[in-house]
Structure formats: C-alpha cells, structure tokens
C-alpha cells in the first residue's frame, strides 16, 4: 500500500472554531513525530455544533509546516446539488442553469416592509381584492423583496388567496409583475410568530382554488413567501395586491398583504443560478490560496443522482465546474462516480457520462 498523505478529518464539525484548530494542530504534531515527510491535508471547519450555516464562511487557519495542503468541499447551490437527498430534507429543485432563480446571500435579513396597505375589517368578510399602495425603493440597502401575509393580534382567521406584485419605473410607468402567486401549497412559505402563537394551514380558496389561512394569533405574525423573492431595482416602486377574506377577525387585528424587503449586512449581491454564481463561491477559496501562497485542493464536489434526471441539467453543472477548476488550476476529486447514490447505479458502477464529462 502506498500512502500519499494524511487527510486529518473529513468535513469536521466542532463546538467552536478553536476546538477544530487545536485538534488539527495536535494531530499534525503527532504525525510529524513519526513521519516528517508525508503530505498532511487539513480541511476547513464545516460547521459548529451541527449548524451548517457556518459552511458559508471560509473557516481556514494556517499551520506552520512545509508540507501542508488545505482542502474544502463544494456543493453550491445546495438546494440544487442535494435535491431530494433523503438525509437533507431538500425538496426537488429546478434545472441548472436557470436565470429565473435568485440566489440570495447567506446573511440576507429582513430590513423593512410596506406597512400602509389596506387591512381586513373586523368580523366576517367575503373574498375581496385589496390593492396595495406603491412603495418606492429609495434606500440603497434594499436587496430583495417578497410577499408576506400578515395576521397580527387576530383571534379569528385571515385567509389569503392569489396575489401579484407590480413594478413601476422612476416615472411611475407600469413595467410588469415581478411575481404572481396562485396558492397551491404551504411549500416556500415561512411562518413566523413573535410569541409562538397562531397556526398556518392550507384552506379552501375562492372559485375552487386554495388559500393560506392564519388563525389564533396574539402578537405580530406573518407568512413570508421566500420562493417569490425578486430583485429590487433602486428608484423603482412596488405594490402588492390580492384577495383576502376574514372570519371573526378581532377588532384590533391587523390583517393585510405586505411586501417584506431584505438586505445583506455585508453588502453582498444577488446571483442567478448559473456559472457566474459558481465562480463567485469558488473565488473565495482561490483568494485564500493566492493570499497565503499555500497548496489548495478541492476534496469533494458533485451532485445527488436526481440532478441527472432529464431536464435537470446535472451535466451542465459538472461541465461548468470543470471549466472553472481548469481555469483556476485547482486539483479536485469528483464525489463520486463510483458510489450510490451520487450518480451511479445501485451496484456502484460508474456511469459513463460522468466519466466523459470529467475526461
């Protein structure tokens, strides 16, 4: 058996960045006591206490040793690369590339909203179309917008049906709809309650359709449509309109359609699901290599098998990655063309099309 080197830990998770750094230094020191020559590979920290949100940070540290290489894994965008993977609970995703899909920065946060739209009246009311007021995006910090259904301090029930968000230019000219929603499920809707009260569920809508029902709230509560995000153009105006109805709506309740606007505190920008997004994510690691003049190796990149079903564009993703890796002269391991379920059959035999793409 020939040993090329030692890879300390695969995808390390620790209680703190310091824990992994201390352990890695101890391991390197122990290896060097008996083997001063072989290559040692140190992977960046992948997450903290099982929280993989830190996966978006670099999480590298330098070790003083003449024969150290640094490694990382690359599965961006995760919603695409791991779609339908049973251990992730990531649902089915669309094709790659897809210029219609927005990819928001990891630090995207709520920033402000349209608070002056019409509200449901107290008591019972039938389905009615409510037209929201225009909101002009003059704040340079605005990055994205998305629809939100608000049912605040409402012991009764508020129903929200089909909606639309319109866009207007600087002169107030209508440009089109940045999103249109026909309620069919709760997928893509994030329910938030200030005090944990309230319930969200799918209900019967108007004309045989579906609606979102929010009931029994005692504080600020809303459902935000993350799948309906749109890019905000500075100087443009936006207005949300749609159908609502109420049942036993509280006297002091605030039930309305709203646009929630988001920002990136770090000033990062939006991307589409394409090669330029892959380049952006990859360049962070290339910058680390160039800044510190250290060897860097891509230990894993690849796709779950469902990305290769017809129309998903799995091979497009692989080809784009390979072109970027060649451009940046970065060595890699494709994960994996000889293991179920990352693009192989149940016997673990390699699929020729992946080999052809890599070659």
BELHU-V505196 format. One record per residue. N is the residue number from 0. OMEGA is omega in whole degrees, -180 to 180 (999 if undefined). Layout:
N,OMEGA ; N,OMEGA
This chain:
0,178 ; 1,179 ; 2,179 ; 3,-178 ; 4,-178 ; 5,173 ; 6,-167 ; 7,-177 ; 8,176 ; 9,178 ; 10,-177 ; 11,173 ; 12,-176 ; 13,177 ; 14,179 ; 15,176 ; 16,-179 ; 17,180 ; 18,-179 ; 19,-180 ; 20,180 ; 21,179 ; 22,-180 ; 23,179 ; 24,177 ; 25,180 ; 26,178 ; 27,-180 ; 28,-180 ; 29,179 ; 30,-177 ; 31,176 ; 32,-177 ; 33,-177 ; 34,-178 ; 35,-168 ; 36,-172 ; 37,175 ; 38,173 ; 39,-178 ; 40,-178 ; 41,180 ; 42,176 ; 43,176 ; 44,-177 ; 45,-178 ; 46,180 ; 47,176 ; 48,180 ; 49,179 ; 50,-176 ; 51,177 ; 52,177 ; 53,176 ; 54,-178 ; 55,177 ; 56,180 ; 57,175 ; 58,173 ; 59,169 ; 60,-176 ; 61,177 ; 62,-180 ; 63,179 ; 64,-176 ; 65,-175 ; 66,178 ; 67,171 ; 68,-179 ; 69,-175 ; 70,178 ; 71,176 ; 72,-173 ; 73,178 ; 74,-179 ; 75,-17 ; 76,-173 ; 77,180 ; 78,177 ; 79,-173 ; 80,-177 ; 81,-179 ; 82,179 ; 83,176 ; 84,-170 ; 85,-178 ; 86,-177 ; 87,-173 ; 88,176 ; 89,-177 ; 90,178 ; 91,-179 ; 92,-180 ; 93,-175 ; 94,170 ; 95,-7 ; 96,178 ; 97,-176 ; 98,-179 ; 99,-176 ; 100,175 ; 101,172 ; 102,-175 ; 103,177 ; 104,-178 ; 105,-178 ; 106,180 ; 107,-177 ; 108,173 ; 109,-176 ; 110,177 ; 111,-176 ; 112,174 ; 113,-173 ; 114,-171 ; 115,179 ; 116,-179 ; 117,-176 ; 118,175 ; 119,175 ; 120,176 ; 121,178 ; 122,-177 ; 123,176 ; 124,-180 ; 125,180 ; 126,179 ; 127,179 ; 128,-179 ; 129,-179 ; 130,-179 ; 131,178 ; 132,-180 ; 133,176 ; 134,-179 ; 135,-176 ; 136,180 ; 137,-179 ; 138,-178 ; 139,180 ; 140,-179 ; 141,-177 ; 142,-179 ; 143,172 ; 144,178 ; 145,180 ; 146,175 ; 147,176 ; 148,-174 ; 149,173 ; 150,-173 ; 151,177 ; 152,-175 ; 153,178 ; 154,178 ; 155,-176 ; 156,173 ; 157,-178 ; 158,-178 ; 159,-178 ; 160,-177 ; 161,-176 ; 162,177 ; 163,173 ; 164,-177 ; 165,179 ; 166,180 ; 167,-180 ; 168,-176 ; 169,-179 ; 170,179 ; 171,179 ; 172,-180 ; 173,-179 ; 174,-177 ; 175,179 ; 176,178 ; 177,172 ; 178,176 ; 179,-177 ; 180,170 ; 181,-173 ; 182,177 ; 183,179 ; 184,177 ; 185,-180 ; 186,179 ; 187,179 ; 188,-180 ; 189,-179 ; 190,-180 ; 191,178 ; 192,-177 ; 193,-178 ; 194,179 ; 195,-180 ; 196,174 ; 197,-178 ; 198,176 ; 199,179 ; 200,176 ; 201,-177 ; 202,178 ; 203,-179 ; 204,180 ; 205,176 ; 206,176 ; 207,-180 ; 208,180 ; 209,178 ; 210,173 ; 211,-178 ; 212,175 ; 213,-174 ; 214,172 ; 215,-179 ; 216,178 ; 217,179 ; 218,179 ; 219,-176 ; 220,177 ; 221,173 ; 222,-177 ; 223,-178 ; 224,-178 ; 225,-179 ; 226,-179 ; 227,-179 ; 228,175 ; 229,179 ; 230,180 ; 231,175 ; 232,-179 ; 233,179 ; 234,178 ; 235,179 ; 236,-177 ; 237,179 ; 238,178 ; 239,178 ; 240,179 ; 241,-175 ; 242,174 ; 243,168 ; 244,-177 ; 245,175 ; 246,-180 ; 247,179 ; 248,-178 ; 249,-177 ; 250,-176 ; 251,-177 ; 252,172 ; 253,-179 ; 254,-175 ; 255,171 ; 256,-175 ; 257,168 ; 258,174 ; 259,178 ; 260,-176 ; 261,178 ; 262,172 ; 263,-178 ; 264,-180 ; 265,179 ; 266,180 ; 267,-175 ; 268,179 ; 269,174 ; 270,170 ; 271,-179 ; 272,-177 ; 273,-175 ; 274,-179 ; 275,175 ; 276,177 ; 277,178 ; 278,-179 ; 279,-179 ; 280,-178 ; 281,-175 ; 282,176 ; 283,-178 ; 284,177 ; 285,178 ; 286,176 ; 287,180 ; 288,-175 ; 289,-178 ; 290,-175 ; 291,178 ; 292,-179 ; 293,175 ; 294,180 ; 295,-175 ; 296,176 ; 297,-173 ; 298,179 ; 299,161 ; 300,-178 ; 301,-175 ; 302,170 ; 303,-170 ; 304,-176 ; 305,177 ; 306,-177 ; 307,174 ; 308,-172 ; 309,178 ; 310,-178 ; 311,175 ; 312,-179 ; 313,180 ; 314,176 ; 315,179 ; 316,-179 ; 317,-179 ; 318,178 ; 319,179 ; 320,-179 ; 321,177 ; 322,179 ; 323,180 ; 324,176 ; 325,180 ; 326,-178 ; 327,178 ; 328,-177 ; 329,177 ; 330,-171 ; 331,167 ; 332,175 ; 333,-179 ; 334,-9 ; 335,180 ; 336,179 ; 337,-179 ; 338,175 ; 339,6 ; 340,180 ; 341,175 ; 342,171 ; 343,176 ; 344,-173 ; 345,178 ; 346,179 ; 347,180 ; 348,-176 ; 349,174 ; 350,-171 ; 351,-175 ; 352,177 ; 353,178 ; 354,179 ; 355,180 ; 356,-179 ; 357,180 ; 358,999
